[in-house]
């Protein structure tokens, strides 16, 4: 019954839910799969899995032209 499904979905915490099946959730590669809290290590599969197991690194590269221009307005000593 749809009301019972909504009650369960709205009142439980989980990494994912499968309705009327047992194993198909993990077979869907684009759906994140994994537990929450102490029951899992986070979501994996697809884009969500890539983000879970990745650590972004910010890289800034100043162009040589901007560096030269910045040197013109800097202090008059080396």
N, C-alpha and C positions, 0 to 999 in steps of 0.2 A: 504494500500500500504506500502511496507517495507521501502521505503525512508521516508515517512511521520512518521512512527513509530520511525525510527532512529533519525529524526529531533527532535521529541518531547523528546525522551529519552536523547539525548545529550544536549538539551537546557533548561531542567527543573531540579529542585532540589526536590527530594522526598525521603521518606523512602523506598518506593517500588512502583512498577508499575505492573499493570495487563493489558494485551493486550487481547482484544476481550472477556472480561468477567467482572463481577462486584465484586463478593464476594470470588472467589476461592483462592485468595492470602492468606487470613486469615486462610483458611482451611488447608493450607500446614504447618504442625507443624514444619518442619525443616527450613522453610524460615523465616528470621527475619521479624517482622511486627511492624510498628510504624512510626510516623512522625519524621521530623527533625526540629531543631530550636524550635520556640515557638509553633509549631503545635503538638508536641508530647513529650513523656518522654523517647524516645529512643527505641531501638529495643527489642522486646521480642518474645518468642517462641524458642524452641530448645536450642542449645549451645549458640547462641548469646544472648538469653534472660537470661540465667544463668549468663553469663559474665556481662550483663548490670546491673543486680540487685545484684551482688556480689562485695565484696571488698577483694582482696587478702591480705594475711598477711604472711610476711616472718618469718620463724622460723628457727633458727640455734641452733643445740644442739651439743655441743662439747663432744666428748667421754671422759670418765674418764681417759683413757690411755693417750690421747693427753694432757689433763689438767695436769696430773702428769709430763709428759715430759716437758711441758712448765714451770712448777714450778722449774725444775732443771736448767733452763737457765735464770731464773728471778733474781732479786736483792737478795742479801744475808741477807735480813732482813724480818721480818714479819710485 
